[in-house]
Amino acid sequence: MRIFVTFTGPLRDAGPVEMAVPEGTTLVDVCRGLAHAAADEVRRHLLTVDGEIEPSLLVAVNSMGVPPEERAGRLLVDGDDVLLMPPIAGG
């Protein structure tokens, strides 16, 4: 199946990405796959040192936010649009 990943904020230059993933793929699987292939700068925004999705990362699937406690088990389906946006800091 195919999914689409869009990055915003500090990661906007990392995407968009179209990915072929197997049935049963979760948000965590996608973030781990992206982090594995990415530079350290991108990786640190996606995952904690334990390999879990960074809690401060805003994650949405098909324009619907996915809270941190639901991300590990959130299955993706063909055609899903995933948005990943790290917090933006500044002043």
URQUIMO-V233989 format. One record per pair of residues at least 6 apart in sequence whose ideal C-beta (glycine too) atoms are under 8 Angstrom apart, sorted by the first residue. I is the first residue (numbers start at 1). J is the second residue. If there is no record, write none. Layout:
i: (I:I)
j: (J:J)
This chain:
i: (1:1:1:1:1:1:1:1:1:2:2:2:2:2:2:3:3:3:3:3:3:3:3:3:3:3:4:4:4:4:4:4:4:4:5:5:5:5:5:5:5:5:5:5:6:6:6:6:6:6:7:7:7:7:7:7:7:7:8:8:8:9:9:9:9:10:10:10:11:11:11:11:11:14:14:14:17:19:19:21:21:21:21:24:25:25:26:26:26:26:26:26:27:27:27:27:27:27:27:27:27:28:28:28:28:30:30:31:31:31:31:32:32:34:34:34:35:35:35:35:38:44:45:45:45:45:46:46:46:46:47:47:48:48:52:53:53:53:53:54:55:56:56:57:57:57:57:58:58:58:58:58:58:59:59:59:59:59:59:59:60:60:60:60:61:61:61:61:61:61:62:62:63:63:66:76)
j: (20:21:22:23:25:76:77:78:79:18:19:20:21:78:79:18:19:21:25:30:76:78:79:80:81:82:16:17:18:19:79:80:81:82:15:16:17:18:19:30:34:82:83:84:15:16:81:82:83:84:13:14:15:16:17:42:84:85:83:84:85:85:86:87:88:45:86:88:42:45:84:85:86:34:38:42:34:30:33:29:30:33:76:75:75:76:71:72:73:74:75:76:53:59:61:66:71:72:74:76:82:52:53:71:72:76:82:46:47:53:84:47:51:42:46:84:42:43:46:47:46:54:54:57:84:86:53:54:57:84:53:54:54:55:72:59:68:71:72:86:68:86:87:84:85:86:87:65:83:84:85:86:87:65:66:71:82:83:84:85:66:82:83:85:74:76:80:81:82:83:80:81:81:83:74:82)
